[in-house]
Amino acid sequence: MKTIAWAVAALVIGVAVGIVLTRQEFAHEDLPVDITLASTAAAPTGGKIGPKALVVNGMRHDFGTMDRHGHGSHTFEVRNIGDQPLTLQTGSTTCKCTEFKTGNGTVAPGQKTEVKLEWDAKTSDAEFEQSAELNTNDPRNNPIHLVVHGQIRDTVRPDRWEVYFTNASVNEATKATLILYGFRGQELKVEKHELLTPDQAAWFSVSIAPATTEELAKEPHATCGATVTIELKAGLPIGTIDQTLRLTTNLNPETPISIRIHGDIASDISLIAPGIPDKLLVELPTFARSEGCRLTVQLMVKGPYRDQTELKLVLFEPTAEFKATLGEPNRDNPRRVRYPLTIEIPPNATPVSRLAAGAFAKVQLTSTHQDVKELTIKVKYVVPE
């Protein structure tokens, strides 16, 4: 019995020692493991893979930086790693500014083709991202989403994209200035400027000068700049200003900058009143019959003849229960002279509606201005019951 007990004890000790030694021997070894991949399990029967698309250089590409309004392109490589022909067809893109082309529409097993994505950086953001869908007959990759992204860099940027000439005088020239900032190089030159609306071009002139140190300091990232002065000459007929100035510089020869110029040319004498759809129409606010109404509007005289121009009230009608008074000129602005015109409806006036064109009240004035000799201002109102 003792002999059997010792034999069993020796066997147990030997097994334990063997386990310890085996663990020490293979502690730092990577042993092969039998794993079945999901894609392998889903592969077609008979050992066939079918068409299989692989974007060799990745489906998402970091383009880096590009100029705003510039044109970019990137070519993706698509390989067929399957054992049947792979078909490719361009799908949708993020916007109309993106062009999408494939090389060979059918790619044989083991072969590759190029898929080119082109776009224009029209975004106003600091970053851009363009994407496109590539339709394939690979059931595991259909569609393939191709993406290009990056940062937008301004090569040239104006301090404003629009210039306004509001109520400009038909008889007086006026100017507006904008600054072009350059973000590459040490010199910005406007090599070409064009006025794109030919029927108004004769009334504009454009001059260019280097930006001053003070002007450049307003944009800390700019390395150079230019000052653009736009002069609107006298003589453009009364009406709407609609012009576009296109500027091409040495830093953006392929992507000119367009500045919209708009506003209106008005008579040297105009009416300033709240809520008027017509420049010579006053609409009185709603009022109680027992309280009546009193409203003061302004007749504005501008242009080179403003100081020599005198206005005179000659009549108003109806003469009963309606009154207009022209005040003394105010010359607090060196470029404008203001005449206050006060319109009154007395309390408890007879109920009447003067909202239709033929029923308007009116105020007539004369002027010593060489172009504007007479003004008739219409007044619409209702005296409630």
GUGUVO-881258 format. One line per 4 residues: for each residue x, y, z of C-alpha. Coordinates in Angstrom, 2 decimals, always signed. Layout:
<atoms>
X,Y,Z | ... $
</atoms>
This chain:
<atoms>
+0.00,+0.00,+0.00 | +2.79,+2.38,+0.80 | +4.35,+1.66,-2.56 | +1.10,+2.57,-4.40 $
+0.70,+5.77,-2.39 | +4.20,+6.88,-3.20 | +3.63,+6.13,-6.89 | +0.43,+8.24,-6.99 $
+2.19,+11.12,-5.19 | +5.09,+11.03,-7.63 | +2.68,+11.13,-10.59 | +0.83,+14.19,-9.26 $
+4.10,+16.03,-8.59 | +5.39,+15.19,-12.06 | +2.26,+16.52,-13.78 | +2.42,+19.76,-11.78 $
+6.08,+20.31,-12.61 | +5.38,+19.64,-16.29 | +2.62,+22.29,-16.41 | +4.85,+24.90,-14.78 $
+7.74,+24.21,-17.17 | +5.47,+24.32,-20.22 | +4.04,+27.72,-19.22 | +7.51,+29.15,-18.74 $
+8.66,+27.84,-22.11 | +5.77,+29.32,-24.13 | +4.99,+32.41,-22.04 | +6.23,+34.84,-24.79 $
+5.19,+32.88,-27.89 | +2.23,+33.73,-30.21 | +0.61,+30.43,-30.94 | -1.52,+29.96,-34.07 $
-5.28,+30.23,-33.53 | -7.90,+28.92,-35.89 | -10.41,+31.84,-36.58 | -13.16,+31.87,-39.17 $
-13.77,+35.46,-40.54 | -17.30,+36.64,-41.16 | -16.41,+37.63,-44.76 | -15.04,+34.16,-45.43 $
-18.12,+32.56,-44.00 | -20.26,+34.80,-46.27 | -18.20,+34.13,-49.43 | -20.00,+32.57,-52.39 $
-20.10,+28.80,-52.53 | -17.66,+26.88,-54.67 | -14.68,+28.98,-53.45 | -15.60,+31.98,-55.66 $
-15.12,+35.49,-54.21 | -16.89,+37.42,-56.95 | -16.06,+41.08,-57.74 | -14.41,+42.83,-54.80 $
-13.51,+46.54,-54.72 | -10.57,+47.95,-52.77 | -9.75,+51.69,-52.73 | -5.97,+51.41,-52.72 $
-5.20,+54.88,-51.38 | -8.14,+55.07,-48.97 | -11.72,+56.28,-49.30 | -11.04,+59.51,-47.33 $
-8.31,+61.89,-48.47 | -6.89,+64.90,-46.61 | -6.15,+67.43,-49.35 | -4.42,+69.89,-47.01 $
-4.96,+73.58,-47.84 | -6.34,+75.23,-50.97 | -7.27,+78.74,-52.04 | -10.83,+79.93,-51.62 $
-12.64,+79.86,-54.98 | -9.79,+77.72,-56.30 | -10.07,+74.44,-58.23 | -8.91,+71.13,-56.74 $
-8.73,+67.51,-57.85 | -7.77,+64.13,-56.43 | -7.51,+60.70,-58.03 | -8.57,+57.58,-56.14 $
-7.28,+54.13,-57.23 | -9.77,+51.28,-57.19 | -8.50,+47.70,-57.51 | -10.50,+44.55,-58.12 $
-9.18,+41.96,-55.63 | -11.94,+39.52,-56.48 | -12.12,+36.81,-59.14 | -14.90,+38.25,-61.33 $
-15.12,+41.58,-63.29 | -15.87,+44.65,-61.18 | -18.17,+47.31,-62.67 | -18.00,+50.97,-61.58 $
-20.48,+53.77,-62.18 | -20.44,+57.36,-60.87 | -23.25,+58.27,-58.49 | -24.29,+61.43,-56.70 $
-21.97,+64.20,-55.49 | -22.25,+66.81,-52.71 | -22.85,+69.76,-55.05 | -22.87,+70.92,-58.66 $
-19.35,+72.29,-58.24 | -18.05,+68.70,-58.02 | -17.14,+66.68,-61.11 | -16.75,+62.92,-60.92 $
-15.10,+60.67,-63.51 | -14.15,+57.02,-63.66 | -11.50,+55.52,-65.91 | -12.45,+52.01,-67.00 $
-16.05,+51.18,-66.19 | -15.16,+47.50,-65.90 | -12.10,+46.31,-63.99 | -10.78,+42.77,-64.51 $
-9.66,+40.67,-61.52 | -6.27,+41.85,-60.27 | -6.46,+45.14,-62.23 | -7.10,+48.72,-61.08 $
-8.51,+51.96,-62.47 | -8.58,+55.63,-61.56 | -11.56,+57.58,-60.25 | -11.09,+61.37,-60.37 $
-12.89,+63.88,-58.16 | -12.72,+67.61,-59.07 | -14.32,+70.54,-57.21 | -14.36,+74.30,-56.74 $
-13.87,+75.70,-53.24 | -16.89,+78.00,-53.21 | -17.54,+77.69,-49.49 | -17.27,+80.68,-47.16 $
-16.14,+78.41,-44.30 | -12.60,+77.77,-43.10 | -12.84,+74.08,-44.05 | -14.26,+72.17,-47.00 $
-15.45,+68.62,-47.63 | -16.54,+67.12,-50.95 | -17.85,+63.61,-51.40 | -19.15,+61.33,-54.12 $
-20.74,+57.90,-54.37 | -19.22,+55.20,-56.57 | -21.72,+52.48,-57.46 | -20.28,+48.96,-57.88 $
-21.43,+45.38,-58.38 | -19.54,+44.35,-55.24 | -22.33,+43.56,-52.75 | -19.95,+44.24,-49.86 $
-18.98,+47.72,-51.10 | -21.92,+49.35,-52.82 | -21.87,+52.23,-52.93 | -18.34,+53.32,-52.04 $
-18.27,+56.77,-50.39 | -15.25,+58.78,-51.50 | -14.43,+61.91,-49.46 | -11.93,+64.75,-49.89 $
-11.52,+67.33,-47.12 | -9.13,+70.09,-46.16 | -8.60,+73.69,-45.09 | -9.49,+76.86,-47.02 $
-6.87,+79.56,-47.37 | -7.62,+83.07,-48.60 | -5.04,+84.22,-51.10 | -6.81,+87.54,-51.64 $
-9.85,+88.80,-49.74 | -11.61,+92.20,-49.71 | -12.73,+93.80,-46.47 | -16.25,+93.82,-47.98 $
-17.90,+92.20,-50.98 | -20.49,+94.93,-51.66 | -20.32,+98.70,-52.12 | -23.46,+100.81,-51.62 $
-24.25,+104.22,-53.09 | -27.57,+105.01,-51.42 | -29.56,+108.08,-52.57 | -26.58,+109.38,-54.52 $
-27.03,+112.76,-56.18 | -27.48,+112.89,-59.93 | -25.41,+116.10,-59.94 | -22.57,+115.25,-57.56 $
-19.74,+112.72,-57.69 | -19.17,+110.43,-54.70 | -16.58,+107.83,-53.71 | -16.30,+104.55,-51.84 $
-13.16,+102.69,-50.75 | -12.41,+99.06,-50.03 | -9.23,+97.22,-49.07 | -7.89,+94.07,-50.72 $
-5.82,+91.91,-48.38 | -3.20,+89.45,-49.64 | -2.16,+86.44,-47.57 | +0.80,+85.24,-49.65 $
+3.88,+87.13,-50.78 | +4.92,+90.65,-49.93 | +3.24,+92.60,-52.73 | -0.32,+92.70,-54.03 $
-0.86,+94.20,-57.48 | -4.23,+94.67,-59.19 | -3.28,+93.73,-62.72 | -6.75,+94.11,-64.24 $
-10.08,+95.62,-63.30 | -13.31,+95.31,-65.26 | -16.77,+96.86,-64.94 | -19.18,+94.17,-66.10 $
-22.32,+96.29,-66.75 | -21.40,+98.22,-69.89 | -24.34,+100.67,-69.97 | -23.29,+102.14,-66.58 $
-19.52,+101.71,-66.90 | -18.89,+105.25,-68.20 | -20.04,+106.75,-64.89 | -17.48,+104.84,-62.80 $
-13.74,+105.18,-62.40 | -11.44,+102.91,-60.36 | -8.06,+103.78,-58.86 | -5.60,+101.51,-57.01 $
-2.96,+102.32,-54.41 | -0.84,+100.24,-51.99 | -2.50,+99.72,-48.63 | -1.08,+101.79,-45.79 $
+0.47,+100.29,-42.67 | -2.62,+101.32,-40.69 | -4.94,+99.62,-43.19 | -2.91,+96.39,-43.14 $
-2.96,+96.36,-39.35 | -6.75,+95.83,-39.48 | -6.15,+92.30,-40.82 | -3.36,+90.73,-38.73 $
-2.85,+87.73,-41.03 | -2.41,+89.78,-44.21 | +1.10,+90.13,-45.65 | +0.26,+92.76,-48.27 $
-2.69,+94.77,-49.55 | -4.12,+97.37,-51.91 | -6.68,+100.15,-51.56 | -9.37,+100.30,-54.25 $
-11.26,+103.58,-54.68 | -14.49,+103.52,-56.70 | -15.79,+106.89,-57.88 | -19.36,+107.36,-59.05 $
-19.34,+110.34,-61.39 | -22.09,+112.91,-61.66 | -24.62,+112.45,-64.42 | -25.84,+108.88,-64.06 $
-29.62,+109.11,-64.60 | -32.04,+108.75,-61.69 | -32.72,+105.08,-61.01 | -31.03,+101.91,-59.77 $
-27.28,+101.30,-59.66 | -26.38,+97.73,-60.61 | -22.71,+97.18,-61.39 | -20.02,+94.55,-60.74 $
-16.30,+95.25,-60.42 | -14.03,+92.30,-61.19 | -10.46,+92.48,-59.87 | -7.59,+90.25,-60.97 $
-4.33,+90.41,-58.99 | -0.89,+88.88,-59.24 | -1.85,+86.52,-56.40 | -5.12,+85.24,-57.89 $
-4.72,+85.36,-61.70 | -7.04,+82.37,-62.21 | -9.72,+83.33,-59.67 | -10.69,+87.04,-59.94 $
-12.66,+88.69,-57.14 | -16.07,+90.22,-57.91 | -17.36,+93.23,-55.95 | -21.03,+94.12,-56.31 $
-21.80,+97.84,-56.60 | -25.41,+98.84,-56.05 | -27.68,+101.55,-54.74 | -29.73,+104.27,-56.38 $
-29.45,+107.69,-57.96 | -32.06,+110.03,-56.52 | -33.20,+113.54,-57.23 | -31.34,+116.25,-55.33 $
-34.59,+116.90,-53.47 | -36.21,+113.91,-51.80 | -38.77,+113.15,-49.12 | -37.72,+111.24,-46.00 $
-40.74,+109.75,-44.23 | -41.47,+106.45,-42.40 | -43.10,+103.57,-44.25 | -43.54,+105.15,-47.67 $
-43.58,+102.89,-50.76 | -43.21,+105.95,-53.01 | -40.61,+108.72,-52.55 | -43.28,+111.45,-52.73 $
-46.05,+109.74,-50.79 | -46.81,+110.14,-47.08 | -49.12,+107.70,-45.28 | -50.42,+109.01,-41.97 $
-50.63,+106.53,-39.09 | -53.96,+105.36,-37.70 | -55.40,+107.90,-35.25 | -58.50,+108.54,-33.18 $
-60.91,+111.11,-34.64 | -61.16,+112.89,-31.31 | -57.37,+113.36,-31.17 | -56.51,+114.23,-34.76 $
-53.02,+113.65,-36.19 | -49.78,+115.58,-36.54 | -46.75,+114.19,-38.43 | -43.47,+115.88,-39.41 $
-41.45,+114.54,-42.35 | -38.25,+115.89,-43.91 | -37.50,+117.28,-47.35 | -33.81,+116.60,-48.02 $
-31.79,+118.78,-50.39 | -28.36,+117.46,-51.47 | -25.93,+117.90,-54.33 | -23.77,+120.85,-55.37 $
-26.70,+123.30,-55.39 | -28.02,+122.53,-51.91 | -26.94,+125.84,-50.35 | -28.43,+127.88,-53.19 $
-31.73,+125.96,-53.25 | -34.79,+127.40,-51.55 | -38.12,+125.59,-51.10 | -41.49,+127.32,-50.85 $
-44.90,+125.91,-49.95 | -47.43,+127.18,-52.50 | -50.59,+125.21,-51.72 | -52.16,+122.25,-49.97 $
-55.55,+120.68,-50.50 | -58.10,+120.11,-49.25 | -57.88,+123.41,-47.46 | -60.51,+122.41,-44.92 $
-59.55,+120.06,-42.06 | -56.06,+119.49,-43.56 | -52.97,+121.63,-43.13 | -49.30,+121.59,-44.22 $
-46.51,+123.82,-42.85 | -42.93,+124.13,-44.18 | -40.33,+124.92,-41.52 | -36.97,+126.69,-41.69 $
-34.02,+124.83,-43.28 | -31.67,+122.91,-41.00 | -27.99,+123.03,-42.08 | -26.41,+120.90,-39.35 $
-24.98,+118.50,-41.98 | -22.51,+120.08,-44.44 | -23.69,+117.73,-47.21 | -27.46,+117.96,-46.61 $
-30.07,+120.65,-45.98 | -33.31,+119.52,-44.28 | -36.68,+121.25,-44.48 | -39.28,+119.98,-41.94 $
-42.76,+119.55,-43.43 | -45.55,+119.18,-40.87 | -48.93,+117.71,-41.84 | -51.93,+118.08,-39.51 $
-55.48,+116.76,-39.27 | -57.42,+118.62,-36.54 | -59.38,+116.80,-33.84 | -62.99,+115.92,-34.68 $
-62.47,+116.31,-38.43 | -65.19,+115.03,-40.74 | -64.85,+111.26,-41.31 | -63.27,+110.59,-44.71 $
-61.11,+108.01,-46.50 | -58.26,+109.27,-48.65 | -56.64,+105.92,-49.43 | -57.46,+105.73,-53.15 $
-55.18,+107.39,-55.69 | -57.79,+109.91,-56.81 | -58.69,+110.89,-53.25 | -55.19,+111.69,-51.89 $
-54.56,+115.02,-50.26 | -51.62,+116.86,-51.74 | -48.96,+119.41,-50.88 | -47.29,+121.43,-53.63 $
-43.92,+123.17,-53.35 | -41.66,+125.15,-55.68 | -37.87,+125.14,-55.74 | -35.05,+127.33,-57.03 $
-32.97,+124.20,-57.88 | -31.92,+124.21,-61.53 | -33.28,+120.70,-62.20 | -36.18,+120.38,-59.74 $
-38.60,+123.29,-60.08 | -41.72,+121.77,-58.51 | -42.67,+118.96,-56.12 | -46.10,+117.51,-55.42 $
-46.36,+115.32,-52.31 | -49.36,+113.01,-51.94 | -50.86,+112.26,-48.52 | -53.10,+109.29,-47.76 $
-55.08,+108.92,-44.54 | -58.41,+107.97,-42.97 | -60.39,+110.04,-40.52 | -62.39,+107.34,-38.67 $
-66.03,+107.62,-37.74 $
</atoms>
